[in-house]
Amino acid sequence: MSSSMANTSRPSNALPQLLTRREAAKLARVSTLTLDRARKAGLLRFHRVGSRVLISTEQLAEFLRRTERATFHIVQNVGDGEDDQR
């Protein structure tokens, strides 16, 4: 075996890791219905091989990054001297 064959690093043209709908949903901790809706809305890219829908880990990560929501903390003005009662 040559030294180039023993290299275990993934070449840049290697195939992506593909997940089934169920595997992707489990990994993202969402339902398959949620993924199907996102797919149909064009929010989640996917591969179709015959009748199978496959989602790469990169596509799933991209979808999760784009749908991440910021958390806002509600700050109440307590004791500011103003009375909001009408």
N, C-alpha and C positions, 0 to 999 in steps of 0.2 A: 504494500500500500504506500503510495507516495505521500509526501508531507502535505501536499495540498488537499488530499483526500481525508487526512486525519483532522483537518481544521473543522471544529464544531460550531464556529460562529455562523450565523445566518446570513447568507449573501443578500445583497440589496434586491435581487430579482426573485427572491424566494416567495412562494405562495403565502398569502395571509392565512391566519388560523380562522377557519370558518366554523360558526356555531349554528345549530338548528334554532328555530324560533323559541322552543322550550328552554334550551340551554342558555340562550341570550337573555331571556326573561328571568331565569333563575339567577344568573350572574348579576343582572341589573336590579334584581329584587322588585320586579314589576310583573304584571300579568302579560300573557301572550296577547291578550286583547289590546292592551296599551301599546305594545310594539306594533301590532297590526294597524292600529289607528294612526300611529306616527308614520309608518311606512306608506299608508295610503294618502296621508296628508303631505308626503314628500319631505318629512322631517328626518327620516331614517333611511339611509342608503342601504341597499341589499343586493344580493346576487340571486338570480333564479337559475337553477340547474334542473332542467326538465320541469317537473311540477313542484320541486322543493325550493323553499325560500331559505337562504343562508345569509347570515350576517357576520361580517368579520369583526374581530375584537376591536380593530381600529375604528370601524364605522360605529360600533356601539359606544366606544369611548367618546367619539366626536359628538354623537347625539346627546350623550349625558352632559358633556361640557356645554353644549348650546342650550340645553333646557334647564341648566342650573339656575336656581332662583336665589336672589340676594335676600338675606334676612335683615329685616328692619326692626329696630327696637323703638317702641312707642315711648316717647318721653313726655310725661305730663308735668305741667307747670303747677307745682303744689306750693301753696303759700306765697303766691306772687302778689297777693293783695287785691286782685281783681275778682269780682263776683260775676259769674256767667249766667246767673239765674235771670229769667225774664218773667 
